[in-house]
């Protein structure tokens, strides 16, 4: 350390103040003494390391000198000593004053963290720590925030990796009556605890935590930009969007939530609607710079740890006004972060870089529910809600405009949408028995789609009033979210006219039996004159098919019921909402008859009968040197035996055409044979032309190289068997052992 006079001339220097692996980083002068701050290397023995303020040094010393450079004293501090936290980010206090704090120390330059929950008793005596290893978490696991419930169970948010590279979760550490097992670390004050995971799969990057009076757990999720709420049993209850990335959350007795974001505090109500905001990024009083901790007070005030500004601010809301800053402390902290209320009504505040937890007495402010409780903040003007889309949910009919023929029937569903965490429902359905008759009432699959067994009862008495209990989920499970069918009805039209279906006395409950507010959209019903016309069946059926089965499709009336009848029995055909349908008929050789019976809700019915012939492929077997050949198992005779000429099998021109069901024409002038094959199913024709002594022919008018030319031998016209058969679309196989040729036409 060098000392200069006021003119910049060196007067003296202190030599060998620190060792080779230490660094000087602070100086102060008081009276006749000079104080130097010295810190040890980040990685002892690894050479010079990067100056990274997030990395805790191995040791720290404060050395006192007189002005001549003589050492007068020294205080040393080991930040790695057990019970001393590094980068303390959040804290929570139990009913007996036990303090839990999250500490994440960067132990090397590669990004490896030591993540621990440090535990002190009410007098500040270090008790123990709980590490990620103690909880059998991965090497990348990092604790983010900590809170406690009324039973002193500890909840910790966990992320895998510093930036939450994979979805995080919550660890519930049971330290009281809910403890499941016990571990007792050596050399430390024993703490009995067990742990379980909450929210895995429901969370993105969980950050801040808090609980309400019912021990519901609120999680600020930065990745999902929302607050996610779990019941005391760990079931997901709700998810409310914040339209930004919240780092922390606090809840008041009215279940309003204050969420800390990068530059402001946002307040939303229990339905996720914006109530207010405060702050705005900046350094002035009332502005915030990366706030983190946030607490509601008894009078509705919001206490904020203003991180990068190193201070505490309090915002209050007078009736009819917005939140405004009523107190701004001087910069008295380094980076204040997590806050919590203690049972002693003090505010506990973590300071990230000073690595301490402060206990603050903020005069006139106590936790919510202690002393006077402030009024619930009124909602600011809200944009008009879209019609039929309430904030908590809607019950509606599908369809909502029903038409039923007199004497016919129609299926009608009561469905729910926009609601979350639905556990059970109950309602009354009213209809006019002069116009309608209830034919069916059963539960839908919305509340049982995950396999849960539901309870469901109903009573249609007196006629026209259906009392419905359920569907209701059973056992300790979470509610269902989204959209789906609650109840399925079928009504029969009794008399022509206009009527309606009305739902009243609706109860929708979550797993904790809290009411979920829903709106109801009822249905109009028109009973039409009796229908006497059977539904049509529009389908294209071919006369024949080469395949072993026929896949058909067509259309009919959307509420018609179709039955397919074949020699193998009957089966229902599913009709789509647009009246379309599909079916399959297995075929056998020859004629295949089947019937589609169409019936409408009025009982009008008609049979539609169809026939499909399964076409038969010709299988021809010939032998070189033999006049006998076979077509589909029947023996026949050739005019001349097949013979090998130049390595190819030649057969009589006309005999081959007849065997393949072709019409054969001979043009003596051109010495041309023409084969014409007509597909019996499609009607498509194949025309093959071949000339004597020419290897080139024509297939449907296009040139075709046979490779071998037809010949006239002994007054008979012979053609190359493989070339002509293949050209006509046949499959040809030759067995050299017995000189057998098998032709299958058309090729399968």
C-alpha positions in Angstrom: 0.0 0.0 0.0 1.4 3.4 -1.0 0.8 6.7 0.8 0.9 10.0 -1.2 0.9 13.6 0.0 -1.7 16.1 -1.2 0.5 16.9 -4.2 0.7 13.3 -5.4 4.2 12.5 -4.2 4.8 9.2 -2.6 5.6 9.5 1.0 5.8 5.9 2.2 4.5 2.4 1.5 3.5 -0.6 3.5 5.4 -3.7 2.3 4.3 -7.4 2.5 0.8 -6.6 3.9 -0.7 -9.8 2.4 0.5 -13.1 1.1 0.9 -14.0 -2.5 -2.6 -15.6 -2.8 -4.4 -12.6 -1.1 -5.7 -9.4 -2.5 -6.1 -5.8 -1.0 -9.5 -4.4 -1.8 -10.4 -1.8 0.8 -8.8 1.0 2.9 -10.1 3.3 5.6 -8.3 5.9 7.8 -9.5 6.8 11.3 -7.5 9.0 13.7 -4.0 7.7 13.6 -4.8 4.3 12.3 -5.1 2.8 8.9 -7.3 -0.2 8.2 -6.8 -2.5 5.2 -9.3 -5.2 4.1 -7.7 -8.3 2.6 -9.4 -11.3 1.0 -8.1 -14.7 0.1 -8.1 -16.4 -3.3 -11.3 -17.9 -4.6 -9.6 -21.2 -5.5 -6.7 -21.6 -3.1 -3.7 -23.0 -4.9 -5.1 -22.5 -8.4 -3.5 -19.2 -9.3 -5.0 -15.8 -10.1 -8.8 -16.0 -10.3 -11.4 -13.8 -11.9 -12.8 -10.9 -9.7 -16.5 -12.1 -9.5 -18.6 -10.5 -6.7 -20.9 -13.5 -6.7 -18.0 -15.8 -5.7 -17.3 -15.9 -2.0 -13.6 -15.7 -1.1 -11.9 -18.3 1.0 -11.0 -15.9 3.8 -11.2 -12.2 4.8 -9.0 -10.1 7.2 -9.1 -6.6 8.5 -5.6 -5.4 9.5 -4.9 -2.3 11.6 -1.7 -0.3 11.1 -0.3 3.0 12.5 0.6 5.6 10.0 4.3 4.4 10.0 3.2 1.1 8.7 3.5 -0.9 11.9 0.9 -3.6 12.3 -1.2 -3.0 15.4 -3.9 -5.7 15.2 -5.9 -8.0 13.0 -9.5 -9.5 12.8 -10.0 -12.5 10.6 -13.3 -13.7 9.1 -13.9 -17.0 7.4 -17.1 -16.7 5.2 -16.9 -20.5 4.6 -17.2 -21.3 8.2 -20.2 -23.5 9.0 -23.1 -21.3 10.0 -22.0 -18.3 8.0 -24.0 -17.8 4.8 -22.9 -16.6 1.5 -25.3 -14.8 -0.9 -28.2 -15.2 1.5 -31.3 -14.5 -0.7 -34.4 -15.3 1.4 -35.6 -16.3 4.8 -38.6 -17.6 6.8 -39.4 -17.7 10.6 -41.4 -20.5 12.3 -43.7 -20.0 15.3 -40.9 -20.7 17.8 -38.6 -18.1 16.2 -36.4 -20.6 14.3 -34.9 -18.9 11.2 -34.4 -20.6 7.9 -32.4 -18.9 5.2 -31.4 -19.8 1.7 -27.6 -19.5 0.8 -26.1 -20.1 -2.6 -22.3 -19.9 -2.7 -20.5 -20.0 -6.0 -17.6 -22.2 -5.0 -15.7 -22.2 -8.3 -15.3 -20.4 -11.6 -17.3 -23.1 -13.5 -20.7 -22.1 -12.1 -20.9 -24.8 -9.4 -23.0 -23.7 -6.4 -23.2 -24.9 -2.9 -26.9 -24.5 -2.1 -28.0 -24.8 1.5 -30.8 -23.9 3.9 -29.2 -22.5 7.0 -31.0 -22.8 10.4 -30.6 -20.6 13.5 -32.6 -20.6 16.7 -34.5 -17.6 18.0 -31.4 -16.3 19.8 -29.3 -16.4 16.6 -27.4 -19.6 17.5 -26.5 -21.6 14.4 -28.2 -25.0 14.5 -27.8 -26.9 11.3 -28.0 -26.7 7.5 -29.9 -28.7 4.9 -28.1 -29.1 1.6 -29.3 -30.3 -1.8 -27.4 -33.5 -1.1 -29.3 -34.1 2.1 -32.5 -34.0 0.1 -31.0 -36.2 -2.6 -31.4 -33.5 -5.3 -29.3 -33.3 -8.5 -25.9 -31.6 -8.7 -27.6 -28.7 -10.6 -30.3 -28.1 -8.0 -30.5 -24.6 -6.5 -32.7 -23.3 -3.7 -34.5 -20.1 -4.6 -36.9 -19.0 -1.8 -38.2 -20.4 1.5 -41.5 -19.9 3.4 -43.3 -21.7 6.3 -46.9 -22.6 7.0 -48.9 -22.5 10.2 -47.7 -26.0 11.1 -44.0 -24.9 10.7 -43.6 -27.0 7.6 -40.9 -25.4 5.4 -41.4 -25.0 1.6 -38.4 -24.3 -0.6 -38.5 -23.5 -4.4 -35.9 -25.5 -6.4 -34.5 -24.9 -9.8 -32.3 -27.2 -11.8 -29.4 -25.0 -12.8 -28.7 -21.3 -12.2 -31.0 -20.1 -15.0 -33.7 -22.8 -14.6 -32.7 -24.8 -17.6 -35.3 -27.4 -16.7 -38.7 -27.0 -15.0 -38.4 -26.5 -11.2 -40.5 -27.7 -8.3 -41.2 -27.1 -4.6 -39.8 -29.2 -1.7 -41.9 -29.5 1.4 -39.7 -30.1 4.4 -41.9 -31.4 7.2 -40.3 -30.5 10.6 -43.3 -31.0 12.9 -46.3 -33.3 13.2 -46.2 -34.1 9.5 -42.7 -35.5 9.6 -42.3 -38.8 7.7 -38.8 -39.9 8.7 -35.7 -38.8 10.6 -32.1 -38.1 9.7 -29.5 -37.0 12.2 -26.3 -35.5 10.7 -23.1 -35.9 12.6 -21.3 -33.0 14.3 -24.3 -30.7 14.1 -27.3 -30.0 16.2 -29.8 -32.7 15.1 -32.9 -31.6 13.3 -35.5 -34.2 12.3 -37.2 -33.6 9.0 -38.5 -35.3 5.9 -39.3 -34.0 2.4 -41.6 -34.4 -0.5 -41.9 -32.7 -3.9 -44.8 -30.5 -5.0 -45.7 -29.0 -8.4 -43.3 -31.1 -10.6 -44.7 -30.7 -14.1 -46.8 -27.7 -13.1 -44.0 -25.1 -12.7 -41.4 -23.5 -14.9 -38.9 -21.4 -12.9 -40.4 -21.1 -9.4 -39.0 -18.1 -7.4 -40.7 -16.4 -4.5 -43.1 -18.2 -2.1 -45.7 -17.3 0.5 -48.7 -18.9 2.2 -52.2 -17.6 3.1 -54.2 -18.1 6.2 -55.5 -21.5 4.9 -51.9 -22.6 4.2 -52.5 -22.5 0.4 -49.0 -22.1 -1.2 -48.4 -19.2 -3.7 -45.5 -19.6 -6.1 -44.1 -16.7 -8.3 -43.1 -18.4 -11.5 -40.8 -16.3 -13.7 -40.8 -18.6 -16.7 -44.6 -19.0 -16.8 -45.2 -15.3 -15.9 -47.8 -16.3 -13.4 -48.6 -17.0 -9.8 -49.4 -20.7 -9.3 -51.4 -21.7 -6.2 -51.4 -25.1 -4.5 -53.5 -26.3 -1.6 -52.0 -27.4 1.7 -52.0 -30.9 0.4 -49.9 -30.0 -2.7 -52.7 -30.1 -5.3 -52.6 -27.4 -7.9 -55.5 -25.0 -7.3 -55.1 -22.2 -9.8 -52.7 -20.3 -12.1 -53.0 -16.5 -12.5 -51.1 -14.6 -15.2 -49.1 -11.6 -14.2 -48.1 -10.4 -17.7 -44.5 -10.1 -16.6 -41.9 -12.3 -14.8 -42.5 -12.2 -11.0 -39.6 -12.8 -8.7 -41.6 -12.8 -5.5 -45.2 -12.7 -4.1 -47.1 -11.8 -1.0 -50.8 -12.4 -0.2 -53.2 -10.4 2.0 -56.3 -11.6 3.9 -58.4 -10.9 0.8 -56.2 -13.1 -1.3 -54.9 -10.1 -3.3 -51.3 -10.7 -4.4 -48.4 -8.3 -4.6 -45.8 -9.4 -7.1 -42.3 -8.1 -7.4 -41.0 -7.6 -11.0 -37.8 -6.1 -12.3 -38.9 -2.5 -12.0 -42.2 -2.4 -10.1 -44.7 -4.1 -7.8 -47.9 -5.4 -9.4 -51.0 -6.1 -7.4 -53.6 -8.6 -8.7 -56.8 -9.9 -7.1 -57.7 -13.5 -6.4 -59.1 -13.8 -10.0 -55.9 -12.5 -11.6 -57.3 -9.0 -12.4 -54.9 -6.1 -12.2 -55.6 -3.8 -9.2 -52.6 -1.5 -9.0 -48.9 -1.1 -9.6 -46.3 0.9 -7.9 -42.7 1.9 -8.5 -41.2 2.2 -12.0 -37.5 1.7 -12.6 -35.3 4.4 -11.2 -33.3 5.7 -8.2 -35.7 8.4 -6.9 -38.0 7.9 -3.9 -41.0 5.9 -5.1 -39.0 4.3 -7.9 -37.6 0.8 -7.7 -34.5 -0.9 -9.1 -34.8 -4.7 -9.2 -37.0 -5.0 -6.1 -37.3 -8.5 -4.7 -38.8 -8.9 -1.2 -42.4 -7.8 -0.9 -44.8 -7.9 2.2 -48.3 -6.8 2.9 -48.8 -5.1 6.3 -51.8 -5.0 8.6 -53.1 -1.7 7.1 -52.9 -2.8 3.5 -49.5 -1.2 3.0 -46.8 -2.9 0.8 -43.3 -3.1 2.1 -40.6 -3.6 -0.6 -36.9 -4.4 -0.5 -35.5 -2.1 -3.2 -32.6 -4.4 -4.2 -30.2 -2.3 -6.4 -31.1 0.9 -4.5 -30.1 -0.7 -1.2 -33.1 0.5 0.7 -36.6 -0.3 2.1 -39.7 1.5 0.7 -43.3 1.5 2.0 -46.2 2.1 -0.3 -49.7 2.9 1.0 -53.0 3.5 -0.6 -55.5 6.0 0.6 -59.2 5.4 -0.3 -59.8 6.4 -3.9 -56.1 6.8 -4.7 -53.3 4.8 -6.1 -50.4 3.4 -4.1 -47.8 6.0 -3.3 -44.5 5.8 -1.4 -44.9 7.0 2.2 -41.4 6.0 3.4 -38.1 5.6 1.7 -35.1 4.6 3.8 -31.6 5.9 3.1 -29.2 3.4 1.4 -28.5 1.3 4.4 -28.1 -2.2 2.8 -25.9 -3.6 0.1 -28.5 -5.7 -1.9 -31.6 -6.3 0.2 -33.6 -9.3 -1.1 -35.9 -11.7 0.7 -38.2 -10.6 3.5 -40.6 -12.2 5.8 -42.7 -11.5 8.9 -41.6 -13.2 12.2 -43.9 -14.2 14.9 -42.4 -11.4 17.0 -44.0 -9.0 14.4 -40.6 -8.0 13.2 -39.5 -7.9 9.5 -36.6 -10.3 8.7 -34.5 -9.1 5.7 -31.7 -10.8 3.9 -28.8 -8.8 2.4 -27.3 -10.8 -0.4 -23.8 -9.4 -0.5 -23.4 -8.6 3.1 -24.4 -12.2 3.7 -26.6 -11.5 6.8 -30.2 -11.5 7.9 -31.4 -8.3 9.6 -34.3 -8.1 12.1 -36.1 -4.8 11.6 -38.7 -3.1 13.7 -40.8 -1.0 11.4 -42.9 1.2 13.7 -46.6 1.2 13.1 -46.6 -1.8 10.8 -47.5 -5.4 11.7 -48.3 -8.6 9.8 -51.7 -8.8 8.1 -54.4 -9.8 10.7 -52.5 -8.2 13.6 -54.3 -5.1 14.8 -56.2 -3.0 12.3 -56.7 -4.7 8.9 -56.8 -2.3 6.0 -59.7 -2.3 3.5 -59.5 -4.5 0.4 -58.2 -2.4 -2.5 -61.0 -1.5 -4.9 -60.7 -2.6 -8.5 -59.7 0.1 -10.9 -61.9 0.6 -14.0 -61.8 -2.7 -16.0 -62.4 -3.2 -19.7 -65.8 -4.8 -20.3 -65.6 -8.6 -20.0 -66.3 -10.5 -23.2 -69.9 -11.8 -23.3 -70.4 -15.3 -21.9 -66.8 -15.5 -20.7 -66.8 -14.9 -16.9 -63.6 -14.8 -15.0 -64.3 -18.0 -13.0 -66.2 -20.2 -15.5 -69.3 -20.7 -17.5 -71.9 -23.6 -17.7 -73.6 -23.9 -21.0 -75.6 -26.2 -23.2 -74.3 -28.0 -26.3 -76.1 -27.3 -28.6 -77.7 -24.1 -27.2 -80.3 -24.0 -30.0 -82.0 -27.4 -30.0 -84.4 -28.8 -32.7 -86.2 -32.1 -31.9 -88.8 -33.7 -34.2 -92.1 -34.6 -32.4 -91.7 -38.2 -31.5 -87.9 -38.0 -32.1 -85.0 -37.5 -29.7 -81.9 -35.4 -29.3 -78.8 -35.6 -27.2 -77.9 -32.4 -25.3 -74.9 -31.9 -23.0 -74.3 -29.5 -20.1 -70.7 -28.4 -20.3 -68.2 -26.2 -18.4 -65.4 -24.0 -19.7 -62.9 -21.3 -18.4 -63.1 -22.7 -14.9 -60.1 -24.2 -13.0 -59.6 -26.6 -10.1 -63.2 -27.9 -10.4 -63.9 -30.8 -7.9 -67.7 -31.2 -8.0 -70.9 -29.6 -9.2 -74.6 -29.7 -8.4 -77.6 -28.1 -10.1 -81.3 -28.1 -11.0 -82.5 -28.5 -14.6 -86.0 -27.4 -15.5 -87.9 -28.3 -18.6 -91.6 -28.2 -19.7 -93.1 -31.8 -19.7 -95.8 -30.6 -22.1 -93.1 -30.4 -24.8 -90.3 -32.6 -23.7 -89.8 -36.0 -22.0 -86.5 -36.8 -20.3 -85.1 -40.1 -21.7 -81.6 -40.1 -20.3 -79.5 -38.3 -17.6 -75.9 -39.5 -17.0 -72.5 -37.9 -16.0 -70.1 -36.6 -18.6 -66.3 -37.3 -18.6 -64.9 -33.9 -17.6 -64.3 -34.8 -13.9 -63.4 -38.4 -14.6 -61.1 -38.0 -17.6 -58.0 -38.8 -15.5 -59.6 -42.1 -14.2 -61.0 -40.7 -11.0 -64.3 -42.4 -9.9 -67.1 -39.8 -9.7 -70.3 -39.7 -7.6 -73.5 -38.9 -9.6 -77.2 -39.0 -8.6 -80.3 -37.4 -10.1 -84.1 -37.3 -9.5 -86.7 -36.3 -12.1 -89.5 -35.6 -9.7 -91.8 -33.9 -10.1 -91.6 -34.1 -13.9 -90.0 -31.1 -15.3 -87.6 -30.6 -12.4 -84.4 -32.6 -12.4 -82.3 -32.4 -9.1 -78.7 -33.3 -9.9 -76.0 -34.1 -7.4 -72.6 -34.4 -9.2 -70.6 -35.3 -10.9 -68.2 -35.0 -7.9 -64.7 -36.3 -7.7 -63.7 -38.7 -4.9 -60.7 -39.0 -2.6 -58.0 -36.4 -2.0 -57.2 -35.3 -5.6 -56.9 -32.0 -7.3 -59.7 -30.4 -9.3 -59.9 -30.4 -13.1 -59.1 -27.6 -15.4 -60.2 -26.7 -18.9 -63.4 -27.5 -20.8 -65.6 -30.6 -21.0 -69.0 -32.3 -20.6 -70.5 -32.4 -17.1 -73.9 -34.1 -17.8 -75.4 -35.8 -20.8 -79.2 -35.6 -21.4 -81.5 -37.1 -24.0 -84.9 -35.6 -24.6 -87.8 -36.8 -26.7 -90.1 -34.3 -28.4 -93.7 -34.6 -27.2 -95.6 -31.7 -28.8 -94.8 -29.1 -31.4 -93.8 -25.7 -30.1 -91.1 -23.5 -28.6 -89.7 -24.2 -25.1 -86.4 -24.0 -23.2 -84.0 -25.8 -20.9 -82.9 -23.8 -17.8 -80.2 -24.5 -15.2 -80.5 -23.0 -11.7 -79.2 -23.5 -8.1 -75.8 -24.2 -9.5 -73.0 -25.1 -7.1 -69.4 -25.5 -8.3 -66.7 -26.4 -5.7 -62.9 -26.7 -5.6 -61.2 -29.5 -3.6 -61.3 -27.3 -0.4 -65.0 -26.8 -0.9 -64.7 -23.1 -1.8 -67.3 -21.9 -4.2 -66.3 -21.2 -7.9 -68.5 -18.5 -9.3 -69.9 -19.4 -12.8 -72.4 -17.9 -15.1 -75.0 -20.0 -16.9 -76.1 -19.9 -20.6 -79.5 -21.7 -21.1 -80.8 -23.4 -24.2 -83.7 -22.7 -26.6 -85.7 -25.8 -27.8 -88.0 -26.1 -30.8 -90.1 -29.2 -31.2 -90.7 -29.7 -34.9 -93.6 -31.4 -36.7 -93.4 -35.2 -36.8 -90.9 -36.3 -39.4 -92.0 -39.2 -41.8 -89.1 -39.2 -44.1 -86.3 -41.7 -43.5 -82.8 -40.4 -43.6 -80.9 -40.7 -46.9 -77.7 -42.7 -47.3 -75.4 -41.1 -49.9 -72.5 -43.5 -50.8 -70.7 -44.6 -54.0 -70.5 -48.4 -54.2 -68.4 -50.0 -57.0 -69.8 -53.0 -58.9 -66.7 -55.0 -58.2 -63.3 -54.9 -56.4 -60.1 -56.8 -56.6 -59.4 -56.3 -52.8 -60.3 -58.5 -49.9 -62.3 -55.7 -48.3 -64.0 -52.5 -49.3 -63.6 -49.2 -47.3 -66.5 -46.9 -48.0 -67.6 -43.5 -46.9 -70.7 -41.4 -47.3 -73.1 -38.9 -45.8 -76.5 -39.0 -44.1 -78.5 -36.8 -41.6 -76.2 -35.8 -38.7 -78.6 -37.3 -36.1 -79.3 -40.5 -38.0 -78.2 -43.9 -36.6 -76.7 -46.4 -39.1 -76.4 -50.1 -38.8 -74.3 -52.2 -41.3 -75.6 -55.7 -41.9 -73.5 -58.4 -43.7 -73.4 -62.2 -43.7 -71.1 -61.9 -40.7 -73.6 -60.0 -38.6 -74.5 -56.4 -37.7 -72.5 -53.4 -36.4 -73.2 -49.7 -35.7 -71.7 -47.1 -38.0 -70.5 -44.0 -36.3 -72.0 -40.8 -37.8 -70.0 -37.6 -37.4 -71.4 -34.2 -36.3 -71.6 -33.2 -40.0 -73.4 -36.4 -41.0 -70.3 -38.1 -42.6 -69.5 -41.8 -41.9 -67.1 -44.5 -42.8 -67.4 -48.3 -42.9 -65.6 -51.5 -44.1 -67.0 -54.6 -45.7 -65.0 -57.8 -46.0 -65.3 -59.5 -49.4 -65.2 -63.0 -50.7 -65.2 -64.3 -54.3 -68.3 -63.6 -56.2 -71.2 -61.4 -55.2 -71.2 -59.7 -51.8 -74.5 -58.3 -50.6 -74.8 -55.9 -47.6 -77.4 -53.5 -46.2 -77.1 -50.1 -44.4 -80.1 -49.4 -42.3 -80.7 -45.7 -41.5 -83.0 -44.5 -38.7 -83.7 -40.9 -37.6 -84.7 -39.7 -34.1 -88.4 -39.8 -35.2 -88.1 -43.5 -35.8 -88.2 -43.3 -39.6 -86.1 -46.1 -41.0 -85.0 -47.5 -44.4 -82.7 -50.3 -45.7 -80.2 -49.5 -48.4 -78.9 -52.7 -50.1 -75.7 -52.9 -52.2 -73.7 -55.6 -54.0 -70.0 -55.7 -54.7 -68.5 -58.5 -56.8 -65.0 -59.5 -55.9 -63.2 -60.0 -59.2 -61.0 -63.1 -59.7 -57.5 -63.0 -60.9 -56.5 -65.5 -63.6 -53.7 -67.8 -62.5 -52.2 -69.6 -65.6 -49.6 -72.4 -65.3 -47.7 -73.7 -68.3 -44.7 -76.0 -68.8 -42.1 -75.8 -71.5 -42.6 -78.6 -74.0 -46.1 -79.5 -72.8 -49.4 -78.9 -74.6 -51.4 -79.1 -71.3 -51.8 -76.0 -69.3 -54.0 -74.8 -66.4 -56.2 -71.7 -66.0 -57.5 -71.2 -62.4 -57.1 -74.9 -61.7 -58.7 -76.2 -64.9 -56.8 -78.2 -67.5 -56.7 -76.9 -71.1 -54.7 -77.6 -74.2 -52.4 -75.3 -76.2 -52.2 -75.3 -80.0 -48.5 -75.6 -79.6 -46.3 -76.4 -76.6 -44.2 -73.6 -75.1 -40.6 -73.7 -76.4 -37.4 -72.0 -75.5 -36.0 -69.8 -78.3 -32.8 -67.8 -77.6 -33.3 -68.2 -73.8 -36.9 -67.0 -73.8 -40.2 -68.9 -73.6 -42.5 -68.5 -76.6 -46.2 -69.5 -76.7 -48.9 -69.3 -79.2 -50.2 -65.7 -79.6 -53.9 -66.4 -79.3 -53.7 -69.0 -76.6 -51.8 -66.6 -74.3 -54.4 -63.8 -74.9 -57.3 -66.1 -74.1 -55.7 -67.3 -70.9 -55.3 -63.6 -69.8 -59.0 -62.7 -70.6 -57.9 -60.5 -73.5 -59.5 -59.9 -76.9 -56.8 -60.8 -79.6 -56.9 -59.3 -83.1 -54.5 -60.2 -86.0 -53.7 -57.8 -88.8 -52.2 -60.0 -91.6 -51.2 -57.1 -93.7 -49.1 -55.5 -90.9 -48.3 -58.8 -89.3 -49.5 -57.3 -86.0 -51.1 -58.8 -83.0 -53.3 -56.6 -80.8 -54.2 -57.6 -77.2 -57.1 -55.6 -75.5 -57.8 -56.2 -71.8 -60.7 -54.5 -70.0 -60.6 -54.3 -66.2 -64.0 -55.7 -65.0 -64.0 -53.3 -62.0 -62.8 -50.0 -63.3 -63.6 -50.5 -67.0 -60.1 -49.2 -67.9 -58.6 -50.8 -71.0 -55.0 -51.9 -71.7 -54.0 -52.2 -75.4 -50.8 -53.9 -76.3 -49.5 -54.1 -80.0 -46.8 -56.4 -81.2 -45.3 -56.9 -84.7 -43.7 -60.0 -86.1 -39.9 -59.9 -86.0 -39.9 -56.5 -84.2 -38.7 -56.0 -80.7 -40.5 -52.7 -80.3 -44.2 -52.6 -79.7 -46.8 -50.2 -78.3 -48.6 -50.1 -74.9 -51.6 -47.8 -74.9 -50.0 -45.9 -77.8 -46.6 -45.5 -76.2 -43.5 -47.3 -77.5 -42.5 -50.5 -75.5 -39.4 -52.5 -75.9 -40.1 -56.2 -75.6 -36.5 -57.2 -75.8 -37.6 -60.3 -77.9 -39.5 -60.2 -81.2 -42.7 -62.3 -82.0 -42.0 -65.0 -84.6 -43.9 -67.2 -87.1 -42.6 -70.8 -86.8 -44.1 -73.7 -88.7 -47.1 -71.5 -89.7 -47.8 -70.6 -86.1 -47.5 -67.1 -84.5 -45.5 -67.3 -81.3 -44.9 -64.5 -78.9 -42.4 -64.0 -76.0 -44.5 -65.0 -72.9 -42.8 -62.8 -70.3 -42.7 -59.6 -72.4 -46.4 -59.8 -73.5 -47.7 -60.9 -70.1 -45.8 -58.2 -68.2 -46.9 -55.6 -70.7 -50.5 -56.5 -70.0 -49.9 -56.1 -66.2 -49.3 -59.7 -65.2 -46.9 -61.2 -62.7 -44.6 -63.9 -64.2 -42.6 -66.5 -62.2 -40.4 -69.3 -63.7 -39.2 -72.4 -61.9 -36.2 -73.8 -63.7 -36.3 -77.2 -61.9 -39.5 -78.3 -63.6 -39.6 -75.6 -66.4 -42.9 -74.3 -65.0 -44.2 -70.8 -65.8 -46.9 -69.2 -63.5 -48.7 -66.1 -64.7 -51.0 -64.1 -62.3 -53.2 -61.5 -64.0 -53.7 -58.8 -63.1 -50.7 -58.5 -60.8 -51.8 -58.5 -57.1 
